[in-house]
Amino acid sequence: MSLTALEGGCDCRAVRYRLASRPLFTHCCHCRWCQRESGSAFALNAMIEADRVALTGPQAPELVHTPSASGRGQQIARCPHCRVAVWSHYAGSGARVAFVRVGTLDDPDQLPPDIHIFTASKQPWVLLPPGVPAVAEYYEREALWPAESLARRRALLGPDA
């Protein structure tokens, strides 16, 4: 995949970004919180080290604190002009990991989901593709992530994270 395919941004193009590498893992989350926040049937988030997300546009996103199911909230990075959410930082890993909204990529087809999570609350009309792992709630990272992604995560968050 070329780096051009890993560029994205908001609707008004004030916030633009480039991913310096492939993401760690891509979640398609079907929980009710993601449905509400996205206004859709699911949220598609590519997890990547935040320092691998380089701003390339004229504007930095604004971080907006939003409640979450965990009770610890999340910071959603939104364009201060068009208000499109481009990524989030969840409490578990904080600002060190960005959950990039795949739909904001210029070529979102490059990052299909690695897993479907919280499928117990998915919309009944959503059909999950065969061959892609799907779990009712969450999963064991060690069982599904590629070894390279696990090593990158340990390097970022420490061996006990």
N, CA and C atoms as an extended XYZ file, in Angstrom:
483
Properties=species:S:1:pos:R:3:atomname:S:1:resname:S:1:resid:I:1 pbc="F F F"
N         0.850       -1.181        0.000 N   MET     1
C         0.000        0.000        0.000 CA  MET     1
C         0.885        1.231        0.000 C   MET     1
N         0.563        2.170       -0.834 N   SER     2
C         1.343        3.404       -0.894 CA  SER     2
C         0.908        4.352        0.211 C   SER     2
N         1.801        5.261        0.590 N   LEU     3
C         1.452        6.239        1.612 CA  LEU     3
C         0.335        7.156        1.149 C   LEU     3
N         0.200        7.371       -0.152 N   THR     4
C        -0.888        8.201       -0.653 CA  THR     4
C        -2.231        7.601       -0.263 C   THR     4
N        -2.322        6.272       -0.291 N   ALA     5
C        -3.564        5.600        0.071 CA  ALA     5
C        -3.862        5.737        1.562 C   ALA     5
N        -2.885        6.125        2.341 N   LEU     6
C        -3.060        6.256        3.780 CA  LEU     6
C        -3.217        7.712        4.203 C   LEU     6
N        -3.764        8.524        3.318 N   GLU     7
C        -4.030        9.918        3.634 CA  GLU     7
C        -5.527       10.117        3.763 C   GLU     7
N        -5.916       11.092        4.555 N   GLY     8
C        -7.332       11.356        4.716 CA  GLY     8
C        -7.577       12.703        5.345 C   GLY     8
N        -8.821       12.938        5.698 N   GLY     9
C        -9.177       14.196        6.324 CA  GLY     9
C       -10.677       14.382        6.399 C   GLY     9
N       -11.051       15.573        6.786 N   CYS    10
C       -12.456       15.925        6.977 CA  CYS    10
C       -13.083       16.371        5.656 C   CYS    10
N       -14.367       16.679        5.715 N   ASP    11
C       -15.095       17.098        4.513 CA  ASP    11
C       -14.597       18.413        3.931 C   ASP    11
N       -14.303       19.390        4.775 N   CYS    12
C       -13.912       20.710        4.262 CA  CYS    12
C       -12.414       20.792        3.951 C   CYS    12
N       -11.673       19.729        4.244 N   ARG    13
C       -10.241       19.598        3.942 CA  ARG    13
C        -9.353       20.502        4.791 C   ARG    13
N        -9.901       21.069        5.855 N   ALA    14
C        -9.071       21.873        6.756 CA  ALA    14
C        -8.161       20.970        7.589 C   ALA    14
N        -8.676       19.812        8.014 N   VAL    15
C        -7.877       18.833        8.744 CA  VAL    15
C        -7.515       17.729        7.767 C   VAL    15
N        -6.241       17.564        7.524 N   ARG    16
C        -5.716       16.509        6.656 CA  ARG    16
C        -4.649       15.769        7.439 C   ARG    16
N        -4.502       14.480        7.155 N   TYR    17
C        -3.502       13.674        7.859 CA  TYR    17
C        -2.940       12.605        6.937 C   TYR    17
N        -1.799       12.052        7.352 N   ARG    18
C        -1.150       10.938        6.646 CA  ARG    18
C        -0.727        9.921        7.701 C   ARG    18
N        -1.009        8.649        7.451 N   LEU    19
C        -0.555        7.574        8.327 CA  LEU    19
C         0.814        7.116        7.854 C   LEU    19
N         1.752        7.017        8.789 N   ALA    20
C         3.123        6.656        8.438 CA  ALA    20
C         3.316        5.155        8.248 C   ALA    20
N         2.338        4.352        8.623 N   SER    21
C         2.437        2.898        8.467 CA  SER    21
C         1.037        2.313        8.451 C   SER    21
N         0.990        1.035        8.216 N   ARG    22
C        -0.301        0.350        8.353 CA  ARG    22
C        -0.735        0.425        9.808 C   ARG    22
N        -2.030        0.431       10.067 N   PRO    23
C        -2.518        0.421       11.446 CA  PRO    23
C        -2.166       -0.879       12.167 C   PRO    23
N        -2.301       -0.855       13.464 N   LEU    24
C        -2.097       -2.049       14.282 CA  LEU    24
C        -3.187       -3.088       14.000 C   LEU    24
N        -4.434       -2.630       13.970 N   PHE    25
C        -5.580       -3.517       13.795 CA  PHE    25
C        -6.792       -2.640       13.508 C   PHE    25
N        -7.759       -3.158       12.766 N   THR    26
C        -8.939       -2.377       12.419 CA  THR    26
C       -10.190       -3.060       12.957 C   THR    26
N       -10.911       -2.340       13.805 N   HIS    27
C       -12.143       -2.821       14.424 CA  HIS    27
C       -13.362       -2.285       13.693 C   HIS    27
N       -14.329       -3.132       13.484 N   CYS    28
C       -15.663       -2.702       13.098 CA  CYS    28
C       -16.530       -2.957       14.331 C   CYS    28
N       -16.867       -1.875       15.027 N   CYS    29
C       -17.579       -1.992       16.300 CA  CYS    29
C       -19.069       -1.764       16.107 C   CYS    29
N       -19.846       -2.728       16.581 N   HIS    30
C       -21.294       -2.697       16.442 CA  HIS    30
C       -21.990       -2.373       17.762 C   HIS    30
N       -21.266       -1.833       18.745 N   CYS    31
C       -21.900       -1.522       20.034 CA  CYS    31
C       -22.863       -0.347       19.877 C   CYS    31
N       -23.789       -0.241       20.793 N   ARG    32
C       -24.792        0.828       20.722 CA  ARG    32
C       -24.161        2.207       20.865 C   ARG    32
N       -23.075        2.333       21.632 N   TRP    33
C       -22.394        3.628       21.767 CA  TRP    33
C       -21.845        4.078       20.419 C   TRP    33
N       -21.172        3.175       19.709 N   CYS    34
C       -20.624        3.535       18.395 CA  CYS    34
C       -21.744        3.835       17.404 C   CYS    34
N       -22.843        3.099       17.496 N   GLN    35
C       -23.976        3.389       16.617 CA  GLN    35
C       -24.488        4.809       16.863 C   GLN    35
N       -24.618        5.168       18.121 N   ARG    36
C       -25.132        6.499       18.449 CA  ARG    36
C       -24.144        7.587       18.017 C   ARG    36
N       -22.870        7.404       18.338 N   GLU    37
C       -21.863        8.434       18.036 CA  GLU    37
C       -21.648        8.617       16.547 C   GLU    37
N       -21.747        7.530       15.781 N   SER    38
C       -21.514        7.625       14.340 CA  SER    38
C       -22.793        7.945       13.572 C   SER    38
N       -23.934        7.704       14.210 N   GLY    39
C       -25.198        7.874       13.499 CA  GLY    39
C       -25.392        6.798       12.452 C   GLY    39
N       -24.691        5.681       12.611 N   SER    40
C       -24.732        4.610       11.635 CA  SER    40
C       -24.837        3.266       12.351 C   SER    40
N       -24.720        2.184       11.615 N   ALA    41
C       -24.852        0.846       12.192 CA  ALA    41
C       -23.589        0.379       12.910 C   ALA    41
N       -22.470        1.022       12.658 N   PHE    42
C       -21.209        0.631       13.279 CA  PHE    42
C       -20.184        1.736       13.083 C   PHE    42
N       -19.077        1.601       13.788 N   ALA    43
C       -17.928        2.497       13.595 CA  ALA    43
C       -16.753        1.645       13.138 C   ALA    43
N       -16.028        2.126       12.141 N   LEU    44
C       -14.865        1.422       11.612 CA  LEU    44
C       -13.624        2.228       11.966 C   LEU    44
N       -12.842        1.701       12.913 N   ASN    45
C       -11.683        2.422       13.463 CA  ASN    45
C       -10.396        1.638       13.259 C   ASN    45
N        -9.395        2.293       12.697 N   ALA    46
C        -8.071        1.706       12.512 CA  ALA    46
C        -7.167        2.221       13.627 C   ALA    46
N        -6.704        1.315       14.481 N   MET    47
C        -5.846        1.684       15.603 CA  MET    47
C        -4.403        1.846       15.121 C   MET    47
N        -3.791        2.970       15.511 N   ILE    48
C        -2.407        3.245       15.117 CA  ILE    48
C        -1.761        4.126       16.180 C   ILE    48
N        -0.459        4.003       16.319 N   GLU    49
C         0.260        4.865       17.229 CA  GLU    49
C         0.018        6.320       16.830 C   GLU    49
N        -0.334        7.149       17.784 N   ALA    50
C        -0.676        8.546       17.472 CA  ALA    50
C         0.492        9.285       16.826 C   ALA    50
N         1.727        8.924       17.179 N   ASP    51
C         2.859        9.631       16.569 CA  ASP    51
C         3.092        9.213       15.119 C   ASP    51
N         2.303        8.262       14.625 N   ARG    52
C         2.360        7.870       13.216 CA  ARG    52
C         1.250        8.536       12.401 C   ARG    52
N         0.516        9.453       13.025 N   VAL    53
C        -0.510       10.238       12.342 CA  VAL    53
C         0.032       11.653       12.213 C   VAL    53
N         0.418       12.021       11.012 N   ALA    54
C         1.008       13.344       10.773 CA  ALA    54
C        -0.036       14.272       10.173 C   ALA    54
N        -0.181       15.433       10.783 N   LEU    55
C        -1.088       16.439       10.215 CA  LEU    55
C        -0.442       17.046        8.983 C   LEU    55
N        -1.204       17.139        7.895 N   THR    56
C        -0.687       17.690        6.637 CA  THR    56
C        -1.506       18.865        6.140 C   THR    56
N        -2.600       19.170        6.812 N   GLY    57
C        -3.470       20.259        6.388 CA  GLY    57
C        -3.246       21.524        7.181 C   GLY    57
N        -4.007       22.551        6.884 N   PRO    58
C        -3.811       23.845        7.530 CA  PRO    58
C        -4.351       23.924        8.955 C   PRO    58
N        -5.175       22.972        9.374 N   GLN    59
C        -5.839       23.070       10.677 CA  GLN    59
C        -5.609       21.811       11.498 C   GLN    59
N        -5.421       21.972       12.797 N   ALA    60
C        -5.364       20.831       13.716 CA  ALA    60
C        -6.781       20.519       14.185 C   ALA    60
N        -7.067       19.252       14.460 N   PRO    61
C        -8.398       18.939       14.972 CA  PRO    61
C        -8.558       19.435       16.411 C   PRO    61
N        -9.792       19.589       16.790 N   GLU    62
C       -10.150       19.976       18.153 CA  GLU    62
C       -10.547       18.705       18.898 C   GLU    62
N       -10.007       18.512       20.116 N   LEU    63
C       -10.367       17.347       20.911 CA  LEU    63
C       -11.617       17.660       21.727 C   LEU    63
N       -12.628       16.804       21.565 N   VAL    64
C       -13.902       16.977       22.252 CA  VAL    64
C       -14.112       15.775       23.174 C   VAL    64
N       -14.246       16.034       24.476 N   HIS    65
C       -14.490       14.943       25.422 CA  HIS    65
C       -15.918       14.446       25.253 C   HIS    65
N       -16.053       13.123       25.103 N   THR    66
C       -17.347       12.497       24.883 CA  THR    66
C       -17.489       11.322       25.844 C   THR    66
N       -18.659       11.119       26.446 N   PRO    67
C       -18.858        9.961       27.329 CA  PRO    67
C       -18.666        8.655       26.573 C   PRO    67
N       -18.384        7.597       27.314 N   SER    68
C       -18.244        6.274       26.713 CA  SER    68
C       -18.865        5.232       27.639 C   SER    68
N       -19.046        4.035       27.126 N   ALA    69
C       -19.648        2.954       27.902 CA  ALA    69
C       -18.806        2.612       29.130 C   ALA    69
N       -17.492        2.801       29.048 N   SER    70
C       -16.616        2.481       30.178 CA  SER    70
C       -16.777        3.471       31.330 C   SER    70
N       -17.369        4.615       31.035 N   GLY    71
C       -17.480        5.667       32.041 CA  GLY    71
C       -16.264        6.562       32.096 C   GLY    71
N       -15.212        6.209       31.351 N   ARG    72
C       -13.968        6.990       31.360 CA  ARG    72
C       -13.884        7.959       30.192 C   ARG    72
N       -14.817        7.888       29.279 N   GLY    73
C       -14.883        8.829       28.172 CA  GLY    73
C       -13.846        8.584       27.094 C   GLY    73
N       -13.930        9.403       26.079 N   GLN    74
C       -12.968        9.388       24.984 CA  GLN    74
C       -12.797       10.809       24.486 C   GLN    74
N       -11.678       11.058       23.828 N   GLN    75
C       -11.424       12.338       23.189 CA  GLN    75
C       -11.617       12.126       21.691 C   GLN    75
N       -12.582       12.812       21.108 N   ILE    76
C       -12.812       12.702       19.672 CA  ILE    76
C       -12.161       13.906       19.000 C   ILE    76
N       -11.270       13.633       18.045 N   ALA    77
C       -10.605       14.689       17.278 CA  ALA    77
C       -11.525       15.075       16.125 C   ALA    77
N       -12.022       16.311       16.166 N   ARG    78
C       -12.975       16.803       15.170 CA  ARG    78
C       -12.427       18.042       14.477 C   ARG    78
N       -12.781       18.189       13.223 N   CYS    79
C       -12.445       19.421       12.512 CA  CYS    79
C       -13.188       20.571       13.193 C   CYS    79
N       -12.485       21.658       13.513 N   PRO    80
C       -13.166       22.780       14.161 CA  PRO    80
C       -14.132       23.520       13.228 C   PRO    80
N       -14.081       23.229       11.934 N   HIS    81
C       -14.961       23.907       10.969 CA  HIS    81
C       -16.167       23.040       10.595 C   HIS    81
N       -15.930       21.882        9.989 N   CYS    82
C       -17.047       21.046        9.536 CA  CYS    82
C       -17.489       20.027       10.593 C   CYS    82
N       -16.708       19.879       11.667 N   ARG    83
C       -17.030       19.037       12.833 CA  ARG    83
C       -16.952       17.539       12.567 C   ARG    83
N       -16.408       17.116       11.436 N   VAL    84
C       -16.249       15.694       11.157 CA  VAL    84
C       -15.231       15.102       12.132 C   VAL    84
N       -15.552       13.923       12.670 N   ALA    85
C       -14.629       13.200       13.550 CA  ALA    85
C       -13.614       12.458       12.689 C   ALA    85
N       -12.321       12.697       12.936 N   VAL    86
C       -11.278       12.030       12.153 CA  VAL    86
C       -10.595       10.908       12.928 C   VAL    86
N       -10.530       11.011       14.246 N   TRP    87
C       -10.044        9.918       15.089 CA  TRP    87
C       -10.468       10.159       16.520 C   TRP    87
N       -10.217        9.130       17.360 N   SER    88
C       -10.501        9.208       18.796 CA  SER    88
C        -9.311        8.708       19.576 C   SER    88
N        -9.269        9.118       20.837 N   HIS    89
C        -8.341        8.560       21.820 CA  HIS    89
C        -9.203        8.029       22.958 C   HIS    89
N        -9.122        6.718       23.201 N   TYR    90
C        -9.898        6.107       24.274 CA  TYR    90
C        -9.065        6.067       25.553 C   TYR    90
N        -9.738        5.984       26.685 N   ALA    91
C        -9.084        6.063       27.990 CA  ALA    91
C        -8.039        4.965       28.196 C   ALA    91
N        -8.256        3.775       27.642 N   GLY    92
C        -7.346        2.663       27.874 CA  GLY    92
C        -5.906        2.939       27.480 C   GLY    92
N        -5.688        3.544       26.330 N   SER    93
C        -4.324        3.842       25.879 CA  SER    93
C        -4.084        5.337       25.776 C   SER    93
N        -5.098        6.119       26.013 N   GLY    94
C        -4.949        7.574       26.029 CA  GLY    94
C        -4.512        8.138       24.690 C   GLY    94
N        -3.757        9.215       24.762 N   ALA    95
C        -3.339        9.948       23.564 CA  ALA    95
C        -2.283        9.217       22.754 C   ALA    95
N        -1.777        8.098       23.256 N   ARG    96
C        -0.719        7.381       22.531 CA  ARG    96
C        -1.230        6.579       21.344 C   ARG    96
N        -2.522        6.253       21.338 N   VAL    97
C        -3.111        5.484       20.239 CA  VAL    97
C        -4.279        6.275       19.651 C   VAL    97
N        -4.280        6.393       18.340 N   ALA    98
C        -5.383        7.039       17.625 CA  ALA    98
C        -6.240        5.957       16.980 C   ALA    98
N        -7.546        6.086       17.140 N   PHE    99
C        -8.504        5.214       16.485 CA  PHE    99
C        -9.037        6.005       15.296 C   PHE    99
N        -8.367        5.865       14.167 N   VAL   100
C        -8.682        6.656       12.970 CA  VAL   100
C        -9.974        6.154       12.344 C   VAL   100
N       -10.867        7.077       12.049 N   ARG   101
C       -12.121        6.738       11.375 CA  ARG   101
C       -11.791        6.404        9.921 C   ARG   101
N       -11.920        5.131        9.588 N   VAL   102
C       -11.531        4.652        8.273 CA  VAL   102
C       -12.266        5.396        7.165 C   VAL   102
N       -13.500        5.784        7.399 N   GLY   103
C       -14.266        6.496        6.389 CA  GLY   103
C       -13.705        7.862        6.038 C   GLY   103
N       -12.773        8.394        6.849 N   THR   104
C       -12.156        9.684        6.527 CA  THR   104
C       -10.921        9.536        5.646 C   THR   104
N       -10.509        8.306        5.363 N   LEU   105
C        -9.378        8.094        4.455 CA  LEU   105
C        -9.798        8.405        3.027 C   LEU   105
N        -8.856        8.904        2.246 N   ASP   106
C        -9.131        9.155        0.838 CA  ASP   106
C        -9.486        7.861        0.106 C   ASP   106
N        -8.902        6.742        0.538 N   ASP   107
C        -9.182        5.438       -0.053 CA  ASP   107
C        -9.512        4.459        1.074 C   ASP   107
N       -10.715        4.544        1.641 N   PRO   108
C       -11.055        3.696        2.782 CA  PRO   108
C       -11.106        2.208        2.447 C   PRO   108
N       -11.202        1.872        1.169 N   ASP   109
C       -11.229        0.468        0.773 CA  ASP   109
C        -9.956       -0.269        1.184 C   ASP   109
N        -8.878        0.467        1.441 N   GLN   110
C        -7.592       -0.140        1.794 CA  GLN   110
C        -7.572       -0.736        3.195 C   GLN   110
N        -8.543       -0.377        4.047 N   LEU   111
C        -8.531       -0.861        5.434 CA  LEU   111
C        -9.859       -1.522        5.815 C   LEU   111
N       -10.129       -2.699        5.267 N   PRO   112
C       -11.328       -3.418        5.697 CA  PRO   112
C       -11.146       -3.889        7.144 C   PRO   112
N       -12.225       -4.238        7.818 N   PRO   113
C       -12.106       -4.670        9.213 CA  PRO   113
C       -11.295       -5.951        9.354 C   PRO   113
N       -10.466       -5.972       10.405 N   ASP   114
C        -9.778       -7.206       10.793 CA  ASP   114
C       -10.686       -8.058       11.674 C   ASP   114
N       -11.656       -7.385       12.330 N   ILE   115
C       -12.580       -8.074       13.224 CA  ILE   115
C       -13.849       -7.247       13.385 C   ILE   115
N       -14.947       -7.933       13.630 N   HIS   116
C       -16.220       -7.290       13.991 CA  HIS   116
C       -16.423       -7.547       15.478 C   HIS   116
N       -16.603       -6.472       16.253 N   ILE   117
C       -16.758       -6.611       17.699 CA  ILE   117
C       -18.137       -6.116       18.145 C   ILE   117
N       -18.544       -6.593       19.318 N   PHE   118
C       -19.843       -6.261       19.899 CA  PHE   118
C       -20.987       -6.563       18.927 C   PHE   118
N       -20.878       -7.728       18.292 N   THR   119
C       -21.902       -8.114       17.323 CA  THR   119
C       -23.214       -8.522       17.999 C   THR   119
N       -23.203       -8.725       19.312 N   ALA   120
C       -24.453       -9.035       20.021 CA  ALA   120
C       -25.457       -7.901       19.869 C   ALA   120
N       -24.970       -6.682       19.635 N   SER   121
C       -25.875       -5.537       19.480 CA  SER   121
C       -25.862       -4.976       18.059 C   SER   121
N       -25.349       -5.756       17.099 N   LYS   122
C       -25.350       -5.255       15.719 CA  LYS   122
C       -26.771       -5.166       15.196 C   LYS   122
N       -26.968       -4.326       14.228 N   GLN   123
C       -28.274       -4.210       13.589 CA  GLN   123
C       -28.565       -5.528       12.860 C   GLN   123
N       -29.773       -6.046       12.977 N   PRO   124
C       -30.069       -7.366       12.400 CA  PRO   124
C       -29.941       -7.432       10.886 C   PRO   124
N       -30.016       -6.318       10.202 N   TRP   125
C       -29.907       -6.317        8.748 CA  TRP   125
C       -28.465       -6.240        8.255 C   TRP   125
N       -27.502       -6.063        9.186 N   VAL   126
C       -26.087       -6.054        8.800 CA  VAL   126
C       -25.622       -7.501        8.669 C   VAL   126
N       -25.131       -7.845        7.498 N   LEU   127
C       -24.619       -9.189        7.249 CA  LEU   127
C       -23.097       -9.157        7.318 C   LEU   127
N       -22.549       -9.984        8.173 N   LEU   128
C       -21.098      -10.009        8.345 CA  LEU   128
C       -20.459      -10.910        7.288 C   LEU   128
N       -19.311      -10.486        6.761 N   PRO   129
C       -18.675      -11.280        5.703 CA  PRO   129
C       -18.047      -12.556        6.250 C   PRO   129
N       -18.125      -13.626        5.489 N   PRO   130
C       -17.454      -14.856        5.925 CA  PRO   130
C       -15.943      -14.655        5.915 C   PRO   130
N       -15.290      -15.337        6.819 N   GLY   131
C       -13.833      -15.294        6.853 CA  GLY   131
C       -13.249      -14.167        7.693 C   GLY   131
N       -14.072      -13.254        8.204 N   VAL   132
C       -13.589      -12.182        9.072 CA  VAL   132
C       -14.042      -12.514       10.490 C   VAL   132
N       -13.114      -12.558       11.448 N   PRO   133
C       -13.523      -12.876       12.821 CA  PRO   133
C       -14.616      -11.924       13.312 C   PRO   133
N       -15.560      -12.486       14.078 N   ALA   134
C       -16.648      -11.710       14.662 CA  ALA   134
C       -16.905      -12.259       16.061 C   ALA   134
N       -17.028      -11.345       17.026 N   VAL   135
C       -17.248      -11.750       18.418 CA  VAL   135
C       -18.424      -10.979       19.002 C   VAL   135
N       -19.121      -11.609       19.941 N   ALA   136
C       -20.308      -11.008       20.547 CA  ALA   136
C       -19.966       -9.747       21.326 C   ALA   136
N       -18.811       -9.733       21.977 N   GLU   137
C       -18.386       -8.549       22.727 CA  GLU   137
C       -16.967       -8.175       22.311 C   GLU   137
N       -15.981       -8.412       23.206 N   TYR   138
C       -14.602       -8.080       22.868 CA  TYR   138
C       -13.820       -9.383       22.727 C   TYR   138
N       -12.520       -9.334       22.566 N   TYR   139
C       -11.727      -10.506       22.225 CA  TYR   139
C       -10.364      -10.455       22.911 C   TYR   139
N        -9.637      -11.557       22.811 N   GLU   140
C        -8.266      -11.638       23.314 CA  GLU   140
C        -7.312      -11.178       22.221 C   GLU   140
N        -6.684      -10.060       22.449 N   ARG   141
C        -5.780       -9.445       21.471 CA  ARG   141
C        -4.690      -10.426       21.020 C   ARG   141
N        -4.085      -11.118       21.979 N   GLU   142
C        -2.968      -12.027       21.675 CA  GLU   142
C        -3.365      -13.123       20.687 C   GLU   142
N        -4.625      -13.478       20.671 N   ALA   143
C        -5.084      -14.560       19.795 CA  ALA   143
C        -5.304      -14.105       18.353 C   ALA   143
N        -5.510      -12.809       18.124 N   LEU   144
C        -5.913      -12.363       16.794 CA  LEU   144
C        -4.993      -11.343       16.128 C   LEU   144
N        -4.279      -10.558       16.904 N   TRP   145
C        -3.427       -9.539       16.280 CA  TRP   145
C        -2.186      -10.169       15.653 C   TRP   145
N        -1.694       -9.614       14.561 N   PRO   146
C        -0.422      -10.077       13.994 CA  PRO   146
C         0.720       -9.824       14.988 C   PRO   146
N         1.743      -10.669       14.931 N   ALA   147
C         2.884      -10.541       15.852 CA  ALA   147
C         3.516       -9.153       15.770 C   ALA   147
N         3.627       -8.603       14.566 N   GLU   148
C         4.229       -7.273       14.407 CA  GLU   148
C         3.418       -6.206       15.141 C   GLU   148
N         2.106       -6.282       15.060 N   SER   149
C         1.251       -5.308       15.742 CA  SER   149
C         1.348       -5.451       17.256 C   SER   149
N         1.407       -6.689       17.740 N   LEU   150
C         1.570       -6.898       19.177 CA  LEU   150
C         2.893       -6.312       19.662 C   LEU   150
N         3.964       -6.491       18.885 N   ALA   151
C         5.269       -5.937       19.260 CA  ALA   151
C         5.231       -4.408       19.258 C   ALA   151
N         4.603       -3.823       18.274 N   ARG   152
C         4.484       -2.357       18.232 CA  ARG   152
C         3.694       -1.849       19.432 C   ARG   152
N         2.629       -2.546       19.800 N   ARG   153
C         1.825       -2.136       20.953 CA  ARG   153
C         2.631       -2.219       22.246 C   ARG   153
N         3.386       -3.316       22.418 N   ARG   154
C         4.233       -3.452       23.612 CA  ARG   154
C         5.278       -2.351       23.667 C   ARG   154
N         5.870       -2.009       22.524 N   ALA   155
C         6.880       -0.948       22.480 CA  ALA   155
C         6.268        0.403       22.879 C   ALA   155
N         5.019        0.596       22.533 N   LEU   156
C         4.347        1.865       22.812 CA  LEU   156
C         3.838        1.942       24.254 C   LEU   156
N         3.183        0.879       24.717 N   LEU   157
C         2.476        0.921       26.009 CA  LEU   157
C         3.174        0.168       27.130 C   LEU   157
N         4.225       -0.570       26.791 N   GLY   158
C         4.927       -1.357       27.802 CA  GLY   158
C         4.495       -2.801       27.778 C   GLY   158
N         5.300       -3.698       28.365 N   PRO   159
C         5.043       -5.140       28.276 CA  PRO   159
C         3.787       -5.595       29.021 C   PRO   159
N         3.328       -4.841       29.996 N   ASP   160
C         2.161       -5.270       30.784 CA  ASP   160
C         0.846       -4.694       30.270 C   ASP   160
N         0.919       -3.908       29.197 N   ALA   161
C        -0.304       -3.261       28.683 CA  ALA   161
C        -1.145       -4.221       27.879 C   ALA   161
